[in-house]
Amino acid sequence: MKEAVVSDRAVRTEGSSLYLKPGDKWEIKDLVYGLMLRSGNDAANVIAENVGGSIEGFVFMMNEKAKEIGMHDTHFANPNGLEDPNGRHYSTAYDMALLMKYAMQNKQFRKITGTKFYKGWRNKNRLLTEKYRYCTGGKTGYTKVAKRTLVTTATKGGENLIAVTLNDSDDWDDHIAMYEYGFRQYDRKRIVEEGPVAAVRTKYLKQHVYVKRDIVYPLKAGEEDAVKVEYRIKKPESSWKDPERVPETVGRAIVYLNEKVIASTPIYYQKTPVKEKETWLELFEETFWIQLGLKNNG
């Protein structure tokens, strides 16, 4: 496990702190827990110095990542969220939701943000620890300018939601109310199903293409008619007559809701024809015959 050395600069910061001491050595994992559960601003600085080479180097990485994931109204000036005297540290509720959505794709992050206690630290996220049983994680915050800020996640019936409030003195109850509304109003719908893509009838590709995952999206009642799926395929080349020359990915399945892209996934090619997924009955029958020893010799 990678260790980080605490610098004198890292501990000279305002606000919430783990009270780290210069020269101490900490595992990066423990610093991340301290940052997420206890809002340790000094921990944020130590992580930044050891991952980015310097606080400034890490802030550059933060802003590059923000651009990559579509946080167009965000600019970071430090790794700990404190106000910048030049007004260069800012974001929006929507961008914070995008960031949380991206972070929750990481298994280790999900584990850390959903941890209630760690080595004597109690998570400051009371939605997780006591107030809402469906809460799966989140991060609290407070500054003199932004006031109370809260980003949380919740899961119920296989549906995952994110709530963000800024400058909200009643954030715990507001998050619960938003989640209850979201879980009540939206149902998860399978829009694209894992397996063969019958809609693709392009020469050389027909019956040879598939997607590796379902696309599932929460929809309100009546929104189904506003959903459209486009199978965007690369222009076939003459070399594709040879199955060995067809690329691994030949396009994308793109899902639109009210003409806006909400999800997409690659379309893959395989040389042998893609079979339709077997039903549970077919799988049972095949297993039954194999167990009887009749699969290959009748």
N, C-alpha and C positions, 0 to 999 in steps of 0.2 A: 504494500500500500504506500503510495507516494506521501512523503512528509514535506511540510512547509515550515520555513523558519520565519518567525514573527519579526518584522522590522520595526524600528522606532517610528518611522513615518506611518505605518499601518495602524498603530494604536492611537495616534493623535487624530481622533475624529469625534464628532458630536453624536448625541443621541444614544440609542440602545447599544449595549456593548456586552461582550463576553468577558471583558476585563483581561484581555490577553497581555502578556508581558514581553517586551523585546528580548529576543534570543531564545524564546521558547520554541520547541518543535511540536507541531501538531499534524495529525493525519488530515489530508484534504477532506476525506469523507466526514470526519468529525466537525471540521469547520463548516461544511455545507449544512450539516444538521443544525449547528449553532446559528447559522445564518437564517435558515428557513423556519426553525422552531422559535428562536428567541430574537430574531431581527438583529443579529450581531453585526453592527457596522464595521467594527474592527476586523471581524472574520471576513467580510466582503473584501476589504482592502488586502488582506493577506492572500486570499484566493486569487485576487486580480494580479498581484505581484508575481505569484508563483506560476500562474497559468499564462498570463500575457507578457511576462518579462518585466512589466512595470504597470502601475495603475493606468497610465496613459495608453500603453499598448493594449491593455485589456478593454479599455473604453472604446478604442478603435474597433476591436473585434465585436464588441456589443453593437455598435452602430452598423457595422457591415451585416451582422446577422439580422438586425431589425429591418434593413432594406430587403434582405433576401426573403423574409417571410411576410412582407407586405405591410410593415408598420410605417406607413408614409407620414404620419403626424407625430413621430417620436424622434427625439434626439437625446442621447445620454451624455452626461458630462462627468459622471462618476459611477462607481460600481455599487454604491450603497443607497441611492435614492434620495439623498439630501439635496436641498435646494442649491442651485448654482447662483452665485451673486450676479452673474452676467445673463441670467435667464436662459441658459443653454441646456437646461435639463428639464424636459417636458414630455408629456404623452397624453393619450386619451383613453377613455374607458374601452372603446372599440379595439385600440391597439393592444391594450393589456389583455383583452380576451384572446386576441390572435396569439400573443406570446404564451399565454397559459395553454391554449390549444396545442401549440407546437411543443411545449415542454412536456405535456402529458403523454406524448407519444414515446417518451423515454421511460423505460421500465424502472430504472433506478430513481428517477425523479418522482415517479408515482409513489414509490415506496417511501421516500423521504417526506414528501409533502403530506402523505396520509398517516404519518407516525404521530401518535399522541404524546408519547414519552420517550426520551432517549438520554441515557446516562445522567439522569437527574434533571434534565430539562423537560419542562412541560410546554407543549405547543401553545402559542398565544392565540391560535385560531379556535375560539370557543364554539364556533359552529361545528367543528370537527370533534372537540373533546366533550361537549355536553349538550349542545342546543339542537342539533339536527342529525338524525341517525343516518340520513342518506348522503351526508357530506363526505367527500373522499379526499379533500385537501384544500390548499389555498395559502394565502399570504396576507398578513395584516400590515398596515403601515400608518404612519402619522408624521406630518411635518407642520410647521406653523402656517405655511401658505396653503398646502393641499388639504390640511385637516385630516380627518379619519378616512383612510382608503382601505378597500378590501376587495380581494380577488379570491373567489372560491370555486370549487367544483363539486358536483353531486351526481350520483348515479342511482337510478330507480328503474326496475323492469328492463334492464339492458340499455336504457337511454342515458346518455352522458350530457350534462349541461354545465355551462360556465356562467357565473354572475359576477359583475363588476360594479362597484359603487365608489364614487369619489366625493369627498366633502359631505359625508352622510353620517350624522350623529346617531342614527337608528339603523346602522348597517346590518346588524345580526338579523333583526326581524324583517328588514327589507329583502335580504337575500332569501330567507325562508319563503316569503310571500312570492318572490319571483320564481323560485323553484316549483312551488306548488302550482302556480299558474302554468308554467312550462310543461310540467309532467301531466297536467290535466288537459291542456289544449293540444298537445302534439303526440302523434303515434309514430313509431319507427316503421318505415316502409322499405322493403327491399326493391330497389329500382333496377339494379343490374345484378345478375346472378352469376356467381362463380361457375366457370365451365365454358362449353363451346358457344361461339357467337354466331348464331344462325343467320343474323341479319347481314353478315358480310358474305357477299356472293361474287367478290372480285376474282378474276381469273388467277389461277395458281394458288389462291388462298381459301377458296370455298371448302368448308368442312375441315380446315386445317388450323383454324385460329381459335383462341380462347382467352379468357381473363382469369387471373389467379385469385381474385377476391370479390366478394359481394360489395356493392355500394348500397349502404343503408343510410337513410336520411329521415329526420323527423319532419313530418308534414301535418299541417292542420287539416281538419275536415274540409273537403272541397278543393284542396290544393293539388290533388292528383292530376287534374286536367291541365295544370300549368307546368307540368314536368315534361321535359323532352330529352331523349337520349340520342346523341349523334355519335356514329361510329366513323371516326375520321381515319382513313387509311392512306398510307403512302402510295404514291403513284407506282404501279408495278413496272419493273424493268424486264427486258427480254431475258436477262440472265436468270430470272426467277423460274424459268423453265426447269432449271436444275434445282431441286429442293435443297441441295447443299449450299446454294448461293442466296437463299432467302434469309434476311436478317432475323434475329431473335424476336425483336419487337417490330411490328408492322403498322402500328397506329395507336390510337387512344379511344376509349369510350368516354364521352364527355356528357355530363348530366347538367341540364339547365332547369332552373326554376324561374318562371317569369322572365325568360331570356337572359338570366344571369347564371354564369357557371358556378355550380355549388360543389362539384366533385368530378374527379376523373381517375382513370386507371389505364395502364398500358394494355394493349392487345398483343398477345404473343402468338408465334407460329411454331408448329411442330410438323415434322416430315410425315408422320403417320396420321391418318384421319382421327380427329378428336371425337371420342364417343360421348354420347349423352350420359349424364350421371345416372347411375342405376338407382332404382327405387329401393326402399328398405326390404320389400318383398323379394326382389330379384337378388339382393345381396344375401338374404336368408336362404333362398333356394340354392344359391351357389355354394354357400358354406355347408349346407346340409349334404349336397352331393359329394363335396370334397371329403367330408367326414365319413361318408359311406365308402370312399375309395372308388367312386364311379366317374370322377371328373375326366380322367384321361383314357380309361379303357372300357367305358360303357358297362 
